[in-house]
Amino acid sequence: MTRNTPAACQPTEPLEAQGIVNYTRVFYNLSEPRLYEQAIRRREGLLAQSGPLVVRTGAYTGRAPNDKFLVREPGSEDKIWWGEVNRPFTARDFDRVHHRLLAYLQGREIYVQDCYAGADPDYRVPIRVITETAWQSLFARNMFLRIEDSDELNSFRPEFILIAAPNFHANPEVDHTRSEAFILVHFGKKLIIIGGTGYGGEIKKSIFTVMNFALPQKGVFPMHCSANAGKNGDTAIFFGLSGTGKTSLSADPERILVGDDEHGWSDNGIFNFEGGCYAKVIRLSPEAEPQIYQCTRRFGTLLENVAIDVETRRIDLDDDSLTENTRAAYPIHFIDNASPTGIAGHPRNIIMLTCDAFGVLPPIARLTPEQAMYHFLSGYTAKVAGTEAGIVEPQATFSTCFGAPFMALPPTVYAGLLGERMKKHRSVCWLINTGWSGGGYGVGERIRIEYTRRMVSAALGGELESVPFEEEPFFGLSVPTRCPGVPDQVLRPADTWPDRDAYRRQAEDLKNRFRNNFKAFESQVEDALRRVM
């Protein structure tokens, strides 16, 4: 047995502490160049012409939410939000899969990255990511918070362990999984095991699930959001599902990027959970997203399922032959205006993004704390024809807390923390619709991105504080009567529709969809929230 690691890098807690034995070699905390060498030696990926490492994730090019389970065990059983999102798995079945996985890893090379989740030292979680592939070790090194001090690394003791073995497949008949792929989270043992899928996002989101479970019990509000800060320190957070513009709108060259996806809000302020970014790069434009585009051409970036010419080694971001969900994982310091600490003050503004394909929500509205909690619990956006097979007309989508698949606790826990934080720090919440105007999808037009950017800028810069507001009649939203750089008509959706009756019918229809979705929470919330809509 050989440990291919200098003595100075040997951790206090060796791999055997995780039950992994009889391996051929273990590589602790390799740097990017060494991980590149390992991945290429093992034929796990290709070195692209411009520097990134290009890999394939296998049959799974996205998350497998139906294959994720939480272990039902005494320490967490009464806290978890059981249901379609959090499916139970027995402790006995978990142990069976775990033991088979440990047996599988014998005789193999193992890669270890020791890092942190959470930039705030008061709340960070020491994690160890153990993988059978070098490229997944690079993914973990890019995504989580690295430990640069050798003494700290040598004395590192992980609190949570994640083992990922994409080439180990479950046997559903024996293991009681849904398929050959599995993502199993055991809060009692502080252990996550992943197999049958190579998609890097499973590693990232499993740790996010851990933070969503642990932090509320410490009084910290975990959020699926991006965040940035102005030059005067004014912080803004951006909630939004895929396709709403969260990444684009928070990546403002005039503001400091705190993080692009996961944050906590404590009594100290907000803090990034991660040390990297995991950006969707299909048809990425150098004009619209110059910084992210440049990251796809840098040494150290990991590209998942991006097309590459095996002869010239040139990548093609427009090629969706493998998947629409092509991804780039890179350290956040690759972004010029990224925060070096990942920490910022309490948010002055909260942006909730939605892409309303029905064309009835105003492009900007100011929310009361109760409305903010209502829309947070709703997590509304809309899918349009062409985004998924079988969708031929706009389809309302509700993902509670703007991230239901990763919320281990009941949604009202997170909504309560949002309301409490907003009131305590007097944060202003804005609903921003990046969807359609003048009619729904196929009839109207999508709201121009320059208008949306101008509205967000006006909200964050305080330009709307002296502007009169009026209440919109269907959703009770407070809408500014004017915004610099935006035509007044655009601010009032009904005025953009040629047929006022058609607008009214569509608005009532969407309002009823909100009400029907919110029935799941009515028995758990106060009267003020039930009266919002």
C-alpha positions as CSV (number, residue, x, y, z in Angstrom):
1,M,0.0,0.0,0.0
2,T,1.5,3.4,-1.1
3,R,0.4,6.8,0.0
4,N,1.5,9.1,-2.9
5,T,1.6,12.1,-0.7
6,P,4.6,14.1,0.9
7,A,4.8,13.6,4.6
8,A,4.1,17.3,5.2
9,C,0.7,16.8,3.6
10,Q,-0.3,13.8,5.6
11,P,-3.5,14.7,7.5
12,T,-4.1,13.9,11.2
13,E,-7.0,11.8,10.3
14,P,-6.0,9.3,7.6
15,L,-8.4,7.7,5.1
16,E,-8.7,4.5,7.2
17,A,-10.8,6.6,9.7
18,Q,-13.5,6.5,7.1
19,G,-13.4,2.7,6.8
20,I,-11.5,2.7,3.5
21,V,-8.7,0.1,3.5
22,N,-6.7,-2.0,1.1
23,Y,-6.5,0.8,-1.5
24,T,-3.5,0.9,-3.9
25,R,-2.8,4.6,-3.5
26,V,-4.4,7.6,-1.8
27,F,-3.8,11.2,-3.1
28,Y,-4.4,13.8,-0.4
29,N,-5.3,17.4,-1.5
30,L,-3.6,17.4,-4.8
31,S,-3.2,20.7,-6.6
32,E,-4.8,21.5,-9.9
33,P,-1.8,20.6,-12.1
34,R,-1.4,17.3,-10.3
35,L,-5.1,16.5,-10.6
36,Y,-4.9,17.3,-14.3
37,E,-2.0,14.9,-14.7
38,Q,-3.9,12.2,-12.8
39,A,-7.1,12.7,-14.8
40,I,-5.2,12.6,-18.1
41,R,-3.1,9.6,-17.1
42,R,-6.3,7.7,-16.2
43,R,-8.1,8.9,-19.4
44,E,-10.8,10.6,-17.4
45,G,-10.8,13.7,-19.5
46,L,-9.1,15.8,-22.3
47,L,-7.0,18.9,-22.0
48,A,-8.7,21.6,-24.1
49,Q,-6.7,24.0,-26.3
50,S,-7.3,27.0,-24.0
51,G,-6.6,25.3,-20.7
52,P,-9.7,23.7,-19.1
53,L,-10.1,20.0,-18.4
54,V,-13.1,18.5,-20.3
55,V,-14.9,15.5,-18.9
56,R,-18.0,13.4,-19.5
57,T,-20.3,12.6,-16.5
58,G,-21.7,9.5,-18.1
59,A,-25.4,8.6,-18.4
60,Y,-26.3,11.3,-15.9
61,T,-25.8,14.9,-17.2
62,G,-27.9,16.5,-14.5
63,R,-29.1,15.8,-11.0
64,A,-31.2,12.6,-10.3
65,P,-33.6,14.0,-7.7
66,N,-35.6,10.8,-7.6
67,D,-32.5,8.9,-6.6
68,K,-31.7,11.0,-3.6
69,F,-32.8,9.8,-0.1
70,L,-32.3,10.8,3.5
71,V,-31.7,8.1,6.0
72,R,-34.5,7.8,8.6
73,E,-32.6,7.8,11.9
74,P,-33.4,8.9,15.5
75,G,-31.3,12.1,15.6
76,S,-33.0,13.8,12.6
77,E,-36.2,11.9,11.9
78,D,-38.5,14.4,13.7
79,K,-36.9,17.4,12.0
80,I,-36.9,16.5,8.3
81,W,-39.6,17.6,5.8
82,W,-40.5,14.1,4.6
83,G,-42.4,13.8,1.3
84,E,-41.7,13.8,-2.4
85,V,-38.6,15.9,-2.0
86,N,-37.0,14.1,1.0
87,R,-37.7,10.4,0.6
88,P,-36.8,8.1,3.5
89,F,-34.2,5.4,3.4
90,T,-33.7,2.8,6.1
91,A,-30.5,2.7,8.2
92,R,-30.1,-1.0,7.4
93,D,-30.3,-0.4,3.7
94,F,-27.8,2.5,4.0
95,D,-25.3,0.3,5.9
96,R,-25.6,-2.4,3.2
97,V,-24.9,0.0,0.4
98,H,-22.1,1.6,2.3
99,H,-20.4,-1.7,3.1
100,R,-20.6,-2.8,-0.6
101,L,-19.2,0.6,-1.6
102,L,-16.2,0.2,0.8
103,A,-15.6,-3.2,-0.7
104,Y,-15.7,-1.8,-4.2
105,L,-13.0,0.8,-3.3
106,Q,-10.5,-1.8,-2.2
107,G,-7.7,-2.2,-4.7
108,R,-8.3,1.3,-6.2
109,E,-6.7,4.7,-6.3
110,I,-8.5,7.2,-4.0
111,Y,-8.5,11.0,-4.1
112,V,-9.2,13.1,-1.1
113,Q,-9.9,16.9,-0.8
114,D,-10.2,18.4,2.7
115,C,-12.0,21.7,2.6
116,Y,-14.7,23.8,4.2
117,A,-18.3,24.7,3.5
118,G,-19.1,28.2,4.8
119,A,-16.9,31.3,4.6
120,D,-17.8,32.5,8.1
121,P,-15.5,30.8,10.6
122,D,-18.3,30.8,13.2
123,Y,-20.4,28.5,11.0
124,R,-18.2,26.7,8.6
125,V,-18.3,22.9,8.3
126,P,-15.1,20.9,7.8
127,I,-15.8,18.4,5.0
128,R,-13.8,15.6,3.4
129,V,-14.7,14.7,-0.2
130,I,-13.4,11.2,-1.2
131,T,-13.7,10.3,-4.9
132,E,-12.6,7.4,-7.1
133,T,-11.8,9.8,-9.9
134,A,-9.2,12.6,-10.1
135,W,-11.6,15.0,-12.0
136,Q,-14.2,14.8,-9.2
137,S,-11.5,15.7,-6.7
138,L,-10.7,18.8,-8.9
139,F,-14.5,19.6,-8.9
140,A,-14.5,19.5,-5.1
141,R,-11.3,21.6,-4.9
142,N,-12.9,24.2,-7.2
143,M,-16.3,24.3,-5.6
144,F,-15.5,24.3,-1.9
145,L,-13.3,26.5,0.3
146,R,-9.7,25.5,0.0
147,I,-7.3,25.3,3.0
148,E,-4.1,27.1,2.0
149,D,-2.3,26.8,5.3
150,S,-0.3,23.6,5.5
151,D,-0.4,23.4,9.3
152,E,-4.2,23.8,9.2
153,L,-4.4,21.1,6.5
154,N,-2.2,18.7,8.4
155,S,-4.4,19.0,11.6
156,F,-7.7,18.9,9.7
157,R,-10.5,16.8,11.1
158,P,-13.6,16.5,9.0
159,E,-17.1,16.8,10.4
160,F,-18.9,15.5,7.4
161,I,-17.7,12.9,4.9
162,L,-18.8,12.6,1.3
163,I,-17.8,9.5,-0.8
164,A,-18.5,9.6,-4.5
165,A,-17.9,6.6,-6.7
166,P,-19.6,7.1,-10.1
167,N,-18.6,3.7,-11.4
168,F,-20.1,1.8,-8.5
169,H,-23.7,0.9,-9.3
170,A,-26.5,0.0,-6.9
171,N,-28.6,-3.1,-7.3
172,P,-32.2,-1.9,-6.8
173,E,-33.5,-5.3,-5.9
174,V,-30.8,-5.8,-3.2
175,D,-30.2,-2.2,-2.1
176,H,-33.8,-0.9,-2.3
177,T,-32.7,2.1,-4.3
178,R,-34.8,3.4,-7.2
179,S,-32.1,2.7,-9.8
180,E,-28.4,2.0,-10.2
181,A,-27.7,5.6,-9.1
182,F,-28.0,6.8,-5.5
183,I,-27.4,9.8,-3.4
184,L,-27.8,8.8,0.3
185,V,-27.5,11.3,3.1
186,H,-27.1,10.1,6.7
187,F,-27.3,13.0,9.1
188,G,-26.7,10.8,12.2
189,K,-23.4,9.4,10.8
190,K,-22.6,12.7,9.0
191,L,-21.9,10.7,5.9
192,I,-23.0,11.0,2.3
193,I,-22.5,8.3,-0.3
194,I,-23.0,8.8,-4.0
195,G,-22.8,6.2,-6.7
196,G,-23.9,5.4,-10.3
197,T,-23.7,9.0,-11.4
198,G,-20.8,11.2,-12.2
199,Y,-22.6,14.5,-12.3
200,G,-20.6,16.9,-10.2
201,G,-23.7,18.8,-9.1
202,E,-24.7,15.9,-6.9
203,I,-21.6,16.5,-4.7
204,K,-22.3,20.3,-4.6
205,K,-26.0,20.0,-3.7
206,S,-25.5,17.2,-1.2
207,I,-23.3,19.5,0.9
208,F,-25.9,22.3,0.4
209,T,-28.5,19.9,1.8
210,V,-26.3,19.4,4.9
211,M,-26.0,23.2,5.4
212,N,-29.8,23.6,5.0
213,F,-30.3,21.0,7.7
214,A,-27.7,22.1,10.2
215,L,-27.6,25.9,10.0
216,P,-31.3,26.8,10.9
217,Q,-30.7,24.8,14.2
218,K,-28.0,27.4,14.9
219,G,-30.2,30.4,14.0
220,V,-28.7,30.9,10.6
221,F,-30.8,31.3,7.4
222,P,-29.4,29.1,4.6
223,M,-30.3,30.5,1.1
224,H,-30.3,29.3,-2.5
225,C,-29.3,32.6,-3.9
226,S,-26.5,34.7,-5.4
227,A,-25.2,37.8,-3.7
228,N,-23.3,41.0,-4.5
229,A,-22.3,44.2,-2.7
230,G,-21.9,47.8,-3.8
231,K,-18.8,49.9,-3.3
232,N,-20.4,51.4,-0.2
233,G,-20.9,47.9,1.3
234,D,-24.7,47.7,0.5
235,T,-25.4,44.0,0.1
236,A,-28.1,42.5,-2.2
237,I,-29.2,38.8,-2.5
238,F,-30.9,37.3,-5.5
239,F,-33.3,34.4,-5.3
240,G,-34.4,32.7,-8.5
241,L,-34.9,29.4,-10.3
242,S,-33.1,28.3,-13.5
243,G,-33.8,30.6,-16.4
244,T,-34.8,33.7,-14.3
245,G,-31.5,35.6,-14.8
246,K,-30.1,35.1,-11.3
247,T,-26.5,34.6,-12.5
248,S,-26.6,37.3,-15.1
249,L,-28.2,40.0,-12.9
250,S,-26.0,39.4,-9.9
251,A,-22.8,39.5,-12.1
252,D,-22.6,43.3,-12.1
253,P,-19.2,44.7,-12.9
254,E,-19.9,47.7,-10.8
255,R,-20.5,45.5,-7.7
256,I,-18.5,42.9,-5.8
257,L,-19.6,39.3,-6.3
258,V,-20.0,37.6,-2.9
259,G,-21.1,34.3,-4.4
260,D,-23.3,32.9,-7.2
261,D,-25.5,30.2,-5.6
262,E,-25.5,29.4,-1.9
263,H,-25.3,31.6,1.2
264,G,-26.0,31.8,4.9
265,W,-27.5,34.8,6.7
266,S,-26.4,35.0,10.4
267,D,-26.2,37.7,13.0
268,N,-22.8,38.6,11.5
269,G,-24.2,39.2,8.0
270,I,-24.2,36.9,4.9
271,F,-21.5,34.5,3.9
272,N,-20.9,32.3,0.9
273,F,-21.0,28.5,1.4
274,E,-18.6,27.9,-1.5
275,G,-15.3,28.8,-2.9
276,G,-16.3,28.4,-6.6
277,C,-18.9,28.7,-9.2
278,Y,-20.8,26.1,-11.2
279,A,-22.2,27.9,-14.2
280,K,-24.3,26.6,-17.0
281,V,-22.4,27.4,-20.2
282,I,-24.6,26.2,-23.1
283,R,-24.5,28.9,-25.9
284,L,-22.6,31.2,-23.5
285,S,-22.0,34.5,-25.1
286,P,-18.7,36.5,-24.7
287,E,-20.8,39.7,-25.1
288,A,-23.5,38.9,-22.5
289,E,-21.3,37.0,-20.0
290,P,-17.7,38.0,-20.7
291,Q,-16.3,36.9,-17.3
292,I,-17.9,33.5,-17.2
293,Y,-17.0,33.0,-20.9
294,Q,-13.3,33.7,-20.1
295,C,-13.5,31.2,-17.3
296,T,-14.3,28.5,-19.8
297,R,-10.9,29.2,-21.4
298,R,-8.7,29.0,-18.3
299,F,-6.4,26.4,-16.8
300,G,-8.0,25.1,-13.7
301,T,-11.6,25.2,-14.9
302,L,-13.5,21.9,-15.2
303,L,-16.0,21.6,-18.1
304,E,-18.7,18.9,-17.9
305,N,-20.2,17.5,-21.1
306,V,-19.0,20.4,-23.2
307,A,-18.3,19.4,-26.8
308,I,-14.6,19.2,-27.8
309,D,-12.9,18.4,-31.1
310,V,-10.5,15.5,-30.2
311,E,-8.0,16.6,-32.8
312,T,-7.8,20.4,-32.4
313,R,-9.0,20.3,-28.7
314,R,-11.2,23.3,-29.3
315,I,-14.4,23.5,-27.3
316,D,-17.8,24.4,-28.7
317,L,-20.2,25.9,-26.2
318,D,-23.0,26.0,-28.7
319,D,-23.1,22.2,-29.1
320,D,-25.9,20.6,-27.1
321,S,-25.5,17.1,-28.5
322,L,-24.7,15.6,-25.1
323,T,-27.0,17.8,-23.0
324,E,-28.4,21.3,-22.6
325,N,-27.0,21.2,-19.1
326,T,-23.3,21.8,-20.0
327,R,-21.4,23.2,-17.0
328,A,-18.2,24.9,-15.9
329,A,-16.8,24.5,-12.4
330,Y,-14.1,27.1,-11.5
331,P,-12.7,28.9,-8.4
332,I,-14.6,32.1,-7.6
333,H,-11.3,34.1,-7.7
334,F,-11.4,33.6,-11.5
335,I,-14.0,36.4,-11.5
336,D,-12.3,39.7,-11.4
337,N,-14.7,41.4,-9.0
338,A,-15.2,38.5,-6.6
339,S,-15.0,39.0,-2.9
340,P,-11.8,37.6,-1.4
341,T,-13.6,36.8,1.9
342,G,-17.0,35.6,0.7
343,I,-18.5,37.6,3.6
344,A,-20.7,40.7,3.4
345,G,-23.1,42.7,5.6
346,H,-26.8,42.3,6.2
347,P,-28.7,42.6,2.9
348,R,-30.2,46.0,2.3
349,N,-32.2,44.6,-0.7
350,I,-33.6,41.2,-1.5
351,I,-34.4,40.4,-5.2
352,M,-36.8,37.6,-5.9
353,L,-36.7,36.7,-9.6
354,T,-39.4,35.0,-11.7
355,C,-39.8,34.4,-15.4
356,D,-43.6,34.8,-15.8
357,A,-44.3,33.3,-19.2
358,F,-48.0,34.3,-18.8
359,G,-47.1,37.9,-19.1
360,V,-49.2,39.3,-16.2
361,L,-46.8,40.0,-13.3
362,P,-45.3,43.5,-13.2
363,P,-41.6,43.7,-14.1
364,I,-40.8,45.2,-10.7
365,A,-42.8,45.4,-7.5
366,R,-41.9,46.2,-3.8
367,L,-43.1,43.5,-1.4
368,T,-44.1,43.7,2.2
369,P,-42.4,41.2,4.6
370,E,-45.6,39.0,4.4
371,Q,-45.6,39.2,0.6
372,A,-41.9,38.3,0.6
373,M,-42.6,35.2,2.8
374,Y,-45.5,34.2,0.6
375,H,-43.5,34.5,-2.7
376,F,-40.6,32.8,-1.0
377,L,-42.7,29.8,0.0
378,S,-44.2,29.8,-3.5
379,G,-41.0,30.0,-5.5
380,Y,-42.8,30.7,-8.7
381,T,-41.5,30.7,-12.3
382,A,-42.8,29.3,-15.6
383,K,-41.4,26.9,-18.1
384,V,-42.0,27.6,-21.8
385,A,-42.4,25.4,-24.9
386,G,-39.1,24.0,-26.1
387,T,-37.4,23.9,-22.7
388,E,-38.5,20.4,-21.9
389,A,-40.1,17.6,-23.9
390,G,-43.9,17.7,-23.8
391,I,-44.3,21.3,-22.9
392,V,-46.3,23.1,-25.6
393,E,-47.6,26.0,-23.6
394,P,-46.4,28.0,-20.6
395,Q,-46.3,25.8,-17.4
396,A,-46.3,27.3,-13.9
397,T,-43.6,25.9,-11.7
398,F,-43.4,26.3,-7.9
399,S,-40.3,25.3,-6.1
400,T,-40.6,26.4,-2.5
401,C,-37.8,28.5,-1.0
402,F,-36.5,28.8,-4.6
403,G,-34.8,25.4,-4.0
404,A,-37.2,22.7,-2.8
405,P,-34.9,19.7,-3.7
406,F,-32.3,20.8,-1.2
407,M,-34.5,21.9,1.8
408,A,-34.2,19.2,4.5
409,L,-36.4,21.0,7.0
410,P,-40.1,22.2,6.6
411,P,-40.3,25.2,4.2
412,T,-41.9,27.3,6.9
413,V,-38.7,27.1,8.9
414,Y,-36.8,28.9,6.2
415,A,-39.7,31.4,5.5
416,G,-39.8,32.3,9.2
417,L,-36.1,33.0,9.2
418,L,-36.5,35.2,6.1
419,G,-39.3,37.3,7.7
420,E,-37.4,37.6,10.9
421,R,-34.2,38.8,9.2
422,M,-36.1,41.2,7.0
423,K,-37.8,42.9,9.9
424,K,-34.7,43.0,12.1
425,H,-32.5,44.5,9.4
426,R,-35.2,46.5,7.6
427,S,-34.4,44.8,4.3
428,V,-36.5,45.8,1.2
429,C,-37.7,42.9,-1.0
430,W,-38.4,43.3,-4.7
431,L,-40.1,41.0,-7.1
432,I,-38.5,41.2,-10.5
433,N,-40.2,39.6,-13.5
434,T,-37.8,38.8,-16.3
435,G,-40.5,37.1,-18.4
436,W,-43.0,38.3,-20.9
437,S,-44.9,41.6,-21.5
438,G,-47.7,42.5,-23.9
439,G,-49.1,38.9,-23.8
440,G,-47.9,35.5,-22.8
441,Y,-45.2,33.3,-24.4
442,G,-45.8,33.1,-28.2
443,V,-47.9,36.4,-28.2
444,G,-46.0,39.0,-26.3
445,E,-42.3,39.7,-26.1
446,R,-39.8,39.0,-23.4
447,I,-38.9,42.0,-21.2
448,R,-35.7,43.5,-22.6
449,I,-32.7,42.7,-20.4
450,E,-31.6,46.3,-20.5
451,Y,-34.9,47.3,-18.8
452,T,-34.5,44.6,-16.2
453,R,-30.9,45.7,-15.4
454,R,-32.0,49.3,-15.1
455,M,-34.8,48.4,-12.7
456,V,-32.5,46.3,-10.6
457,S,-29.9,49.1,-10.6
458,A,-32.6,51.6,-9.6
459,A,-33.8,49.4,-6.7
460,L,-30.3,48.8,-5.4
461,G,-29.2,52.4,-5.8
462,G,-32.2,53.9,-4.0
463,E,-33.5,55.7,-7.1
464,L,-37.1,54.4,-6.4
465,E,-37.3,55.8,-2.8
466,S,-38.8,59.1,-4.0
467,V,-41.0,57.6,-6.7
468,P,-44.8,57.2,-6.2
469,F,-46.1,53.6,-6.0
470,E,-49.5,52.2,-6.9
471,E,-51.2,48.9,-6.0
472,E,-51.6,46.4,-8.8
473,P,-55.2,45.0,-8.6
474,F,-54.8,41.3,-9.0
475,F,-51.8,40.3,-6.8
476,G,-51.8,43.3,-4.4
477,L,-48.3,44.3,-5.5
478,S,-46.9,47.8,-5.0
479,V,-45.5,48.9,-8.4
480,P,-43.5,52.1,-9.0
481,T,-45.2,54.5,-11.4
482,R,-41.8,55.3,-13.1
483,C,-38.3,54.1,-13.2
484,P,-35.4,55.9,-14.9
485,G,-34.5,54.4,-18.3
486,V,-37.7,52.3,-18.5
487,P,-40.9,53.3,-20.4
488,D,-43.8,53.9,-17.9
489,Q,-46.1,51.6,-19.9
490,V,-43.7,48.7,-19.3
491,L,-44.2,49.0,-15.6
492,R,-47.9,48.3,-15.9
493,P,-48.5,44.9,-17.6
494,A,-52.2,45.6,-18.4
495,D,-51.2,48.6,-20.5
496,T,-49.0,46.5,-22.7
497,W,-51.7,44.0,-23.6
498,P,-53.9,44.9,-26.7
499,D,-56.8,43.0,-25.1
500,R,-57.5,44.1,-21.5
501,D,-60.1,41.3,-20.9
502,A,-57.5,38.7,-22.0
503,Y,-55.1,40.2,-19.5
504,R,-57.7,40.0,-16.7
505,R,-58.5,36.4,-17.5
506,Q,-54.8,35.4,-17.5
507,A,-54.1,37.3,-14.3
508,E,-57.0,35.6,-12.5
509,D,-55.8,32.2,-13.8
510,L,-52.3,32.7,-12.5
511,K,-53.6,34.0,-9.2
512,N,-55.6,30.8,-8.8
513,R,-52.5,28.8,-9.5
514,F,-50.7,30.6,-6.7
515,R,-53.6,30.0,-4.3
516,N,-53.9,26.3,-5.1
517,N,-50.1,25.8,-4.6
518,F,-50.2,27.7,-1.3
519,K,-52.9,25.4,0.2
520,A,-50.0,23.1,1.2
521,F,-48.8,25.8,3.7
522,E,-52.1,27.3,4.9
523,S,-52.3,25.3,8.1
524,Q,-48.7,26.2,9.0
525,V,-48.6,29.9,8.5
526,E,-50.2,33.0,10.2
527,D,-53.3,34.7,8.9
528,A,-51.3,37.6,7.5
529,L,-49.7,35.2,5.0
530,R,-53.0,33.5,4.1
531,R,-54.5,36.9,3.2
532,V,-51.6,37.9,0.8
533,M,-53.4,36.6,-2.2
